[in-house]
Amino acid sequence: MLRLSASFSLLDPPSLSPSVSHLRPRRLRALVVAASASPSARSLRLLEWGKVCRAVASFAGTAHGREATEKQLWGVESVSYERSRKLLRETEAAVRLLGSSGGALDFSGLDTVAVESAINCVSGGSVIKGQEAMAVVSLMLFVESLQVTIRAAMKQDEDSHNLLLPLTETILDAVVSKLLVKSIQDVIDDDGSVKDTASPELRRYRDQVQALESRLCQLMDKLIRNADNEASLSEVSIVNGRCCIKITGDKSSSFDGLLLSSGSDAGSMIEPIIAVPLNDELQGARALVVRAELEALSKLTDKILLELDNIQILMQETVTLDKVTARARYSIAYDGTLPDLYLPNIEHGIVNAAKDEPASTTSSAQLTKRPWKLFIPNAYHPLLLQQHQENLRRTKKDVASATAEIRRRRIYGQDIAEEDQLASELDFMKIRVSELERNHPIPVDFMIAEETTVLVITGPNTGGKTISLKTVGLASLMAKIGLYILASEPVKIPWFDAVYADIGDEQSLTQSLSTFSGHLKQIGVGAGTNPLEGAALGMSLLGSFAEAGSFLTLATTHHGELKTLKYSNDSFENACVEFDEENLKPTFRILWGIPGRSNAINIAERLGLPLDIIESSRHLLGTAGAEINALIMDMEKFKQEYHEQLQQAQHYLMQSKELHNDLEVAQKSIVDHGIAQRKRKSRVVSEYAVMARSIIHKKFQQYRESAVAQRVLEEEKAAEKAKSEGAKGPEPASTSAPKKTQNTNSSMVTEANGKIIDENGGIPEVGDLVYVPKLKNQATVVKIDSSKNEVQVQAGMMKLKLKLKDVKVQKQRTSR
């Protein structure tokens, strides 16, 4: 149970409420009954919960969704812990679905009122209307599209599937009858009228009506043209569905007819005698059209009746999903955070505040180590944030409208003076936008330790204590009913079975006056109980709350005696709100562990209270009170200096972390650059090595070819020399001797029985070992080309093509 009391002072007598313990003391219960017959309802009104409910409901797309959302939010007091957890999971699932589907969850195009009317008509035996039937079609098509969107979102990952399944399982299982949709679309047009194609009879009767209307128009036109009374004015009019002629003037008509109505100002309505039969026939044809339309709608009603159960399920699940989506849209619109909602005395843990450290006087090390009962960093009051956003949005809209109007006037060259006035107003509105953007609502931090049962908040009047109380109270209600908390991550908040509040004058936070200022303007001077009695009563009551087992009580006070409870009872904690004394505005920062001081006399002086009363008040306050205030001022100053130094140290720590990160990044860059350089050098060396090997191989080939050519040239010279020396010798004894010598020197190759024969060494075959004189080395035959008398040999890594005459067979391959 959360108890909010503002305040224990002579102007704000406290209102009590029962504790969370099931063993409530009778004396507390009696005080509760005496305080209020319906404390929870009064507390919701004091916290302005109704405005929050209406704000959340406005995000629903349908009329039934808005009604269901507001009704659900008003039932916050009866929600169990398990139900609260389920509501939060539903909101989280809807937030996930909105993030993945966007406009697919736009319910604003559905007319649930017409769908409900259709259900009532069909179930009650009435005939459905065309617009109601089309509303049913819109609902069924929307659900069919929504099912596709949900299934696509669930396929993204297993977490999305598990999160969305409980929320959307029913609507995914809902049956959408495509046959019924087609049947309705075949009969009803988009505007809700019955189509001509609904039945052959309807088409025939409508054609008949059209023909009769055409004949009547022609007849009336002829009668008006033939009228010779120029002093009268005539025109065709319809009276009760009958075509008549309206005559204005003093003289009578030139045709016979029935006078339906007359008047000096309105003229006379005359139905020509000649037009009576046609009007009667037209009335009959129209009645036939109505009957044919009714028959078509009746048949359609019978078809809808067969699917009525499915339509009711679709309607119910659509409104439910619209209700959940409204909570999700509200949470997204105001940048809310999913709270860690826990049940007191069951779930306890430490809140990790490292993600988003609130601007408080507590160090980050303390935040991450202490177990918190309630932890809400940078919390906004929802109504203040809503009001600010609405004002900003409205002002920006006015700026856009004024800009468009000035542009329009310049295009059409309208009054320059009015344009100058509009330009001046536009400049003022732009200044207003800048002020709103600059004066954003200031968040407040709440960090209540696990051992704290009663928090006493003190501080100056108009210092923001009431806003703090209402922010915590509304945050507790919002988490309980499945809404995100308008705060930074992480948020830890206990589940309260009830929230009770007493906010003094029931001030509205949409105004700038605080509780004290409201009192002061009403009564002029403080009045109420005796301060000593009020302090004693307050100390006794807060002690009773702590002893009775109340889970958490928040109270504001100006009584100095209440500030001392912390030093005698570990269940108490002090806190105060800062106040800018120069501008008389709160800073909305909470200083923990420091009792605040009240500036009632100073503020009263600033608000115009007579000086003699101010001086008398200061004299009555006495020296002791002044010394206490001076001591508190010193404590606040010390706390402020400590906070500034802490912020400076955190700033330096952040800078050192950034520098450390920069150094790590630079070191990594250097290492990566060195690795890249080594890889590049290795790659370049490898490329040059390949190029070098290629060049060396090429040069070696050139050198070998040159050496071979040189040997061939030398052998040719030696052969020529030997030939010339042989020519100078004695003549041979017979003519056969030269032929024999010639055959020997030329190593002729002949072909016998298709085989190549080398006269110098026999028949070369693939695999034979031959001697190559030009190389002065041995080689192996790898290929023989008999058509060219060539042979390809391999010596080591080198392959050569030579003439058969240039090789000598040393060893033939063994025949198989």
C-alpha positions, 0 to 999 in steps of 0.5 A: 500500500502506498500512502501519500500525505501532503502535508502534516502542517497547520494548513493541511491536516493529514488524512489517514488510510489503512496499512498494507498489513492484513492485521491492521490495528483497530485504532488506525482502522477507526481513523480511516473510517473517520477520515473518509467513507471512500478513501480510494475514490477520493485519492484517485480524484486528488491524484487527477487519475481521471485526466490520465484515464482520458488521456490514455483512452484518446489513443484508442481508435474506436469509440468502443476502444476508448470507452473500454480503455477508460473503464479498465483504467478506472478499475485500477484498485481491483487489479491483482498482482498477476493481472498487473503483470499480464497487463504489462506483458500485453502492453509490451507486446503491443509496443513490439507489434507497433514497432514492426507493423506501424499503421497496421494497428490503426483502428480509426477506420472501424465503425464499431458503433455501426457493427454493434448496431448490426449485431443487435439488429440481426440478433433481434430479428430486424433487417440490417441496414446497408451502412451497418453491413459495410461496417461489418465488411470493414471489420472482417477485412481489417481483422484479415489484414491484421492476422497477416501482419501479426503472423509476419511479426511473430516470424521475426524471432522466437522472442517476438513469437512468445511475446505476441502469442498470448495477446493475439492468439484469440484473434489469430484463431478467429474465422473471417468468412470471405464468402460473407464478405463477397456476398455483402459487397455484391449487394451493398455499395461502398456508401451503404446503398443497395446496388442495382445488381442486388436483384433483377426486380430491383433493377427493373423497378429503379429503371421504372422510377427513373423513366417516370421521373424523366416524364414528370420533369418533361411535363413540368417543364412544358407547363412552366414554359406554356404559362402566359402569366408573366407576373408570376414566377414558377419553379418545380418543387417536391412535396412529400415525394410528389412533383409540384409547381411552386408559383409566387406572385399575385395572379393565379396559374394558367393550369388546373391543379390541386393546391397543396399549400399556400402562403404570401411569402412562400408562394403556392404549391400546386400539383397539376391535374395532368401530373397526378397519375404520373405522381401516383405511378411514381409513388407506387414504383418507389414503393416497389423499389423499397420493397425490393431493397428490403428483400435484398437486405433481408436475404443478406441478414439471413447470411450474416445471422449464420456468421453472427457468433464469429462477428461478435468474436471479431468485434470483441477481440478487436476492441480488446486489441484496440484497448491494449494498443491505446496503452502502448501508443500512450507509453510510446508517445511520452517515451515511457519505460517498462517498469520492473513491477514486483510484489512486496516481501516476495521479490527483492533485488538490486536495481542496476542504475548504470544505464541511466544515472539520475541527477541526484546526490548519490554516486553511481557506485551507491546506486548499483550496490544498494537494494531499492524499494522504489527506483524511478529516475527522471520521472515526469508527471504525466499531466504536466508532460501532456500539457506541455506537449499539447501546448507545443503542438498547438503553437507549432500548428498556429505557426504553420497556419499563419505562415500559410496565410501570409504565403496565400496573401502574397500570392493573391496580392491582398491587404499588405497592412493585414499581412504585416499584422500577421507577420508580427503575430507569427514572430510572437508565436515563434518566440512562444515555440522557442520558450516552450521548447526551452522550458521543458518539464523537469523530471524528478528522481525517486530512490527509496531504500529497501529498509525505508518505510516512511519518507518525510519530504520537507522543503520550502513552500511552492517547492514542488513537494505536491508534484513529487507526491502525485508523480509517485502516486500516478506512477504506482497506478500506471504500473499497476494497470499496465502502463509504462512509467514516464521515466528513464530506465531502469524503473523498479516499483512495488505493486501496491494493493491500494494508493491513498492520498491527501493533497491538502487543498486538492490543487491542480497541477495544471496551475502554477500555485502550490498548496501554500499559495492557494491557502494564502490567497484564500485566507490571507494568513495561516490558521488551523491547529496549534503547531505543537499539537499538529507536530505531536499528532503527525509524529504519532501517526507516522510512527503508527504507520511504521509500526503497523507494517505499511509498506511505504508512506510518503509525507510532506511537512513543515514541522521540524519535529517530524524531521528528527524521526529519522534519527530515532527510527531506521524506518524513516528517511528525510528528503527535501526539494530544492528551491530557487529563491531568486525566481520563486521556482522549484528546481524539482531536484530531491536532496536525500538525507537532508531536511528542508526548510520552509520559506513561508515568511519570505514567500508571503513577503514576495506575494504582497502580505503587509510588512507589519505582519511579516516583521511580526512573524519573523519576531515570533519565529524567534532566534532558535527557528532562525538558527535551525534554518541557518543550519539547514542552509549550511547543509544544503550549501554543503550538499550542493557543493558536494553535488557540484564536485560529484558532477565535476568528478563524474565529468572528469571520469567520463572524459578519462573514459572517453580518452581511454577509449580513444587511446584504445581505438588509436592503439588498435588502429596502429596495430591494424595499420602495422598488420596491414603494412606487413601484409602489403609488404609481403604481397609486394615481395611475393609479386616481385619474386614471381616477376623475378622468377619469370624474368630469370626463367626467360633469361635462362631460356634465352641463354640455353637457346643461344648456347644451342644455336652457338653449338649448332653454328660451331658444328656446322662450321666444323662440318664445312671445314671437314668437307672442304678438307676431304675435297682436297684429298685423293680421288676415290677408287670407285664411284660408290665410295663418295656415296657411302661417305655422303650417307654416313655424314648425313645420317640419312633417314629412310622409311621401310615397312612404315617404320622410321629408321635412324641409320645412326642408332636404330629406330627411335621410340617414345621413352628411348634414351637418346643423345643430343650432340647439340646439347652434349647431353642425354634426353628422353623421347616423349613424342615422334612426328613421322610426317615431319621427321621430328622428335620431341625430347625432354632433358631435365625441365626443358623440352625441345623439338629436334630433327631425327638426324640431330639425335642418336639412339643410345638405348631403346625401350624394351619391346613388349 
